[in-house]
Amino acid sequence: MISIKEYIAPKSIEEAYNLLVSNKGCTLIGGGAFLRMGAKSISLAIDLSKAGLSYVEEKEETFEIGAMTTFGDIERHKGLNKVFNNLLARSVGDIVGVQLRNLVTVGGTVYSRYGFSDPITALLVLETDVKLYKQGIIPLRDFLIKGSKERDILEAIIIKKTGRIASFQSMRNSKGDYAILNLALSMKDGSYSIAVGARPNRGILATKTMDFLKGKELSKEVLTEATDIIAEEIIFGSNTRGSEAYRRQICKVLLKRALEEVKGYDNKSED
Ligand SMILES: Cc1cc2nc3c(=O)[nH]c(=O)nc-3n(C[C@H](O)[C@H](O)[C@H](O)COP(=O)(O)OP(=O)(O)OC[C@H]3O[C@@H](n4cnc5c(N)ncnc54)[C@H](O)[C@@H]3O)c2cc1C
């Protein structure tokens, strides 16, 4: 159980940031779902729910998704549903149940860089930037590797509308459990972006597999070779959900499914 000594819900991100940097023992609260599972003693809880960060803004070239947007909001957003073959909604759709997804936030997920995260894997195969209140805009790929240099607040994520076709695949024992492995893939003009997460470590790009696939026809032989390359290049680990060897085999299957799916979309778009 967590305990909270003092609670504030600031009306702006500026106010929240000033509180954050002026008090070492304070904690930001997004949806609060993950924090609640721990046993933290919080001297000052800064609840971001009133700071105007719950929005999805569709612009001409981008989607900007505010940090307090929930997974449920993403699933139901008509504009997001129309792009990347509904990749984002698909990446969160198997997480526990509707009630939890209506609580957990984009900001709490991305800033914390959880290894088990499903949406982070999906965001990695898109051109995604992270907008931090103090440090500004950083590519998600860099943020995932380096993290935040100082205490900061994730304000939004920004996704470029690139017209990529995409697929999300995951393997889990049940809806209430974390994925044993997840994989996202996007493609445009024969150029692929592939990410693997819940390895169980943080999501990473499969760069050798991406290079191999570039410009290739997806024949049976190419698919087989690509699955061998990805199984070789990605570092997997073992935990209670699955062994390293099991994850390696699952990864091959997930990549094959994703490639077959985008191949189907690509064929349709040429009709
Ligand atoms: C039972 C359960 C099962 C889950 N299963 C899955 C799963 O299968 N797949 C999956 O991908 N995810 C899963 N999640 C995780 C969930 O998707 C969220 O990633 C997680 O709950 C964090 O979101 P939150 O809004 O609850 O964050 P909180 O619990 O509010 O915060 C988490 C951390 O992020 C910090 N934080 C919050 N917002 C910000 C911000 N804007 N800027 C900076 N720091 C911030 C907080 O201070 C805290 O340290 C699960 C969560 C739960 C509770």
The ligand as an SDF file (V2000), in Angstrom:
LIG
                    3D

 53 58  0  0  0  0  0  0  0  0999 V2000
   -2.2780   -4.7450  -12.9390 C   0  0  0  0  0  0  0  0  0  0  0  0
   -1.5310   -4.0590  -14.0500 C   0  0  0  0  0  0  0  0  0  0  0  0
   -1.2040   -4.7850  -15.1980 C   0  0  0  0  0  0  0  0  0  0  0  0
   -0.5290   -4.1560  -16.2430 C   0  0  0  0  0  0  0  0  0  0  0  0
   -0.2390   -4.8730  -17.3960 N   0  0  0  0  0  0  0  0  0  0  0  0
    0.3880   -4.2550  -18.4180 C   0  0  0  0  0  0  0  0  0  0  0  0
    0.6730   -4.9520  -19.6500 C   0  0  0  0  0  0  0  0  0  0  0  0
    0.3920   -6.1270  -19.8200 O   0  0  0  0  0  0  0  0  0  0  0  0
    1.3030   -4.2450  -20.6410 N   0  0  0  0  0  0  0  0  0  0  0  0
    1.6600   -2.9320  -20.4960 C   0  0  0  0  0  0  0  0  0  0  0  0
    2.2130   -2.3570  -21.4220 O   0  0  0  0  0  0  0  0  0  0  0  0
    1.4130   -2.2630  -19.3490 N   0  0  0  0  0  0  0  0  0  0  0  0
    0.7990   -2.8960  -18.3120 C   0  0  0  0  0  0  0  0  0  0  0  0
    0.5680   -2.2110  -17.1550 N   0  0  0  0  0  0  0  0  0  0  0  0
    1.1910   -0.8920  -16.9690 C   0  0  0  0  0  0  0  0  0  0  0  0
    0.3160    0.2130  -17.4080 C   0  0  0  0  0  0  0  0  0  0  0  0
    0.1200    0.0560  -18.7700 O   0  0  0  0  0  0  0  0  0  0  0  0
    0.9930    1.5680  -17.1860 C   0  0  0  0  0  0  0  0  0  0  0  0
    2.2150    1.5660  -17.8460 O   0  0  0  0  0  0  0  0  0  0  0  0
    1.2950    1.8450  -15.7620 C   0  0  0  0  0  0  0  0  0  0  0  0
    0.1790    1.5770  -14.9710 O   0  0  0  0  0  0  0  0  0  0  0  0
    1.7550    3.3060  -15.5970 C   0  0  0  0  0  0  0  0  0  0  0  0
    0.7380    4.2020  -15.9150 O   0  0  0  0  0  0  0  0  0  0  0  0
   -0.0130    5.0260  -14.7670 P   0  0  0  0  0  0  0  0  0  0  0  0
   -0.7360    6.1040  -15.4520 O   0  0  0  0  0  0  0  0  0  0  0  0
   -0.7550    4.0890  -13.8960 O   0  0  0  0  0  0  0  0  0  0  0  0
    1.2500    5.6270  -13.9790 O   0  0  0  0  0  0  0  0  0  0  0  0
    1.4350    5.9190  -12.4210 P   0  0  0  0  0  0  0  0  0  0  0  0
    1.2570    4.6880  -11.6060 O   0  0  0  0  0  0  0  0  0  0  0  0
    0.6510    7.1160  -12.0370 O   0  0  0  0  0  0  0  0  0  0  0  0
    2.9730    6.3430  -12.4450 O   0  0  0  0  0  0  0  0  0  0  0  0
    4.0050    5.4480  -12.8160 C   0  0  0  0  0  0  0  0  0  0  0  0
    5.3390    6.2040  -12.6910 C   0  0  0  0  0  0  0  0  0  0  0  0
    5.4150    7.2130  -13.7060 O   0  0  0  0  0  0  0  0  0  0  0  0
    5.5730    8.5160  -13.1200 C   0  0  0  0  0  0  0  0  0  0  0  0
    4.7900    9.4270  -13.9610 N   0  0  0  0  0  0  0  0  0  0  0  0
    3.4590    9.3790  -14.1790 C   0  0  0  0  0  0  0  0  0  0  0  0
    3.1040   10.3170  -15.0990 N   0  0  0  0  0  0  0  0  0  0  0  0
    4.2380   10.9770  -15.4290 C   0  0  0  0  0  0  0  0  0  0  0  0
    4.5280   12.0350  -16.3270 C   0  0  0  0  0  0  0  0  0  0  0  0
    3.5930   12.6250  -17.1070 N   0  0  0  0  0  0  0  0  0  0  0  0
    5.8180   12.4690  -16.4070 N   0  0  0  0  0  0  0  0  0  0  0  0
    6.7820   11.8900  -15.6630 C   0  0  0  0  0  0  0  0  0  0  0  0
    6.5710   10.8780  -14.8100 N   0  0  0  0  0  0  0  0  0  0  0  0
    5.3160   10.4110  -14.6990 C   0  0  0  0  0  0  0  0  0  0  0  0
    5.0950    8.3770  -11.6890 C   0  0  0  0  0  0  0  0  0  0  0  0
    5.7010    9.3200  -10.8470 O   0  0  0  0  0  0  0  0  0  0  0  0
    5.5140    6.9500  -11.3800 C   0  0  0  0  0  0  0  0  0  0  0  0
    6.8740    6.8860  -11.0300 O   0  0  0  0  0  0  0  0  0  0  0  0
   -0.1160   -2.8000  -16.1110 C   0  0  0  0  0  0  0  0  0  0  0  0
   -0.4360   -2.0900  -14.9480 C   0  0  0  0  0  0  0  0  0  0  0  0
   -1.1410   -2.6800  -13.9320 C   0  0  0  0  0  0  0  0  0  0  0  0
   -1.4940   -1.8710  -12.7210 C   0  0  0  0  0  0  0  0  0  0  0  0
  1  2  1  0
  2  3  1  0
  2 52  2  0
  3  4  2  0
  4  5  1  0
  4 50  1  0
  5  6  2  0
  6  7  1  0
  6 13  1  0
  7  8  2  0
  7  9  1  0
  9 10  1  0
 10 11  2  0
 10 12  1  0
 12 13  2  0
 13 14  1  0
 14 15  1  0
 14 50  1  0
 15 16  1  0
 16 17  1  0
 16 18  1  0
 18 19  1  0
 18 20  1  0
 20 21  1  0
 20 22  1  0
 22 23  1  0
 23 24  1  0
 24 25  2  0
 24 26  1  0
 24 27  1  0
 27 28  1  0
 28 29  2  0
 28 30  1  0
 28 31  1  0
 31 32  1  0
 32 33  1  0
 33 34  1  0
 33 48  1  0
 34 35  1  0
 35 36  1  0
 35 46  1  0
 36 37  1  0
 36 45  1  0
 37 38  2  0
 38 39  1  0
 39 40  1  0
 39 45  2  0
 40 41  1  0
 40 42  2  0
 42 43  1  0
 43 44  2  0
 44 45  1  0
 46 47  1  0
 46 48  1  0
 48 49  1  0
 50 51  2  0
 51 52  1  0
 52 53  1  0
M  END
$$$$
